[in-house]
Amino acid sequence: MKIAQAVCDEKSLETIMSDAIYTNAGFDLPYPDPNQDSELIRQLGFIPGLKEFLIIRQVHALEHATVWILSNPSNSTKSKFSTSYLSTDNETIGGLSTEKGFYLYGDINPNRLRRAVALALTRLQQGEWNLALHPRCGTNSSVAMMLTAGMVMTAHFTLPREPIHQLLGVGLAGLTANYLAADIGMYVQKYITTAIPFNLKVKNITKITDQSGNSGYFIRLNWISNTN
């Protein structure tokens, strides 16, 4: 992967963020403690992989929020969140989160991307937590596969061996898993694989080209501890 050019710097992103003011969306969770992850790292940082896991959760949420805002350019400057904001999804945009930041691929204008990242971070920190969840997230796919496999195997081993019973049981298990997967996947995103990015700060955005020749952007983030 090669770096093609720098798109924006930390100072310009901070200027955009300082101009954005948004209201709480009334999401169905108590307001999270901004110091929670910093405290966990301070007290339990000796656990292998814990810090990386907590960082990726926050990066993951910011990735999703950025995709939502890029998908809804006409609504990206509104000062109040509404559920209709999440009704449009640009499926040409894909992303991947790491502990250093996240990648975005697709037809993305760099100026819109710069503003979208800043707005996404601000909105998440000020209460629009629905932006952290996305229906095309790999979490949902993983949940769907595990749920389907588990229910199909359970049906196979618990039902009588007659072909008709097996066929009906496995089919019903697959349909049930498919019906439940979306909701369970969003639940897993909400409580396990994403977190409000209170500790993230945008460092820079660079244009990249991967080994397959696909162009995209890497949004590099810094981890900021909120504890003294």
LINZI-V166012 format. One record per residue. N is the residue number from 1. OMEGA is omega in whole degrees, 0 to 359 (NA if undefined). Layout:
N_OMEGA, N_OMEGA
This chain:
1_182, 2_179, 3_184, 4_180, 5_175, 6_183, 7_180, 8_180, 9_186, 10_185, 11_181, 12_178, 13_179, 14_179, 15_179, 16_183, 17_182, 18_181, 19_186, 20_180, 21_183, 22_183, 23_180, 24_184, 25_180, 26_179, 27_190, 28_175, 29_173, 30_183, 31_183, 32_179, 33_180, 34_182, 35_189, 36_183, 37_177, 38_179, 39_179, 40_179, 41_181, 42_184, 43_187, 44_183, 45_179, 46_180, 47_183, 48_175, 49_183, 50_182, 51_180, 52_179, 53_181, 54_178, 55_183, 56_177, 57_180, 58_178, 59_180, 60_179, 61_180, 62_176, 63_180, 64_181, 65_179, 66_178, 67_178, 68_183, 69_176, 70_180, 71_184, 72_185, 73_182, 74_181, 75_189, 76_180, 77_179, 78_185, 79_181, 80_182, 81_171, 82_182, 83_179, 84_179, 85_183, 86_185, 87_182, 88_180, 89_177, 90_186, 91_177, 92_181, 93_177, 94_183, 95_178, 96_182, 97_173, 98_179, 99_179, 100_184, 101_180, 102_178, 103_171, 104_179, 105_180, 106_178, 107_188, 108_175, 109_185, 110_179, 111_176, 112_179, 113_180, 114_180, 115_182, 116_179, 117_181, 118_180, 119_180, 120_180, 121_180, 122_182, 123_178, 124_182, 125_182, 126_168, 127_181, 128_191, 129_175, 130_180, 131_181, 132_184, 133_181, 134_184, 135_179, 136_181, 137_177, 138_176, 139_181, 140_179, 141_179, 142_178, 143_180, 144_181, 145_181, 146_180, 147_179, 148_180, 149_181, 150_182, 151_178, 152_179, 153_178, 154_179, 155_182, 156_186, 157_183, 158_182, 159_176, 160_186, 161_179, 162_184, 163_183, 164_178, 165_180, 166_182, 167_180, 168_182, 169_180, 170_178, 171_179, 172_178, 173_179, 174_179, 175_180, 176_179, 177_179, 178_180, 179_185, 180_191, 181_184, 182_181, 183_180, 184_178, 185_178, 186_177, 187_179, 188_176, 189_186, 190_189, 191_186, 192_191, 193_173, 194_176, 195_181, 196_187, 197_178, 198_185, 199_184, 200_176, 201_182, 202_178, 203_176, 204_177, 205_181, 206_175, 207_184, 208_172, 209_183, 210_185, 211_178, 212_180, 213_179, 214_179, 215_180, 216_182, 217_173, 218_179, 219_183, 220_185, 221_173, 222_175, 223_181, 224_179, 225_180, 226_181, 227_179, 228_NA
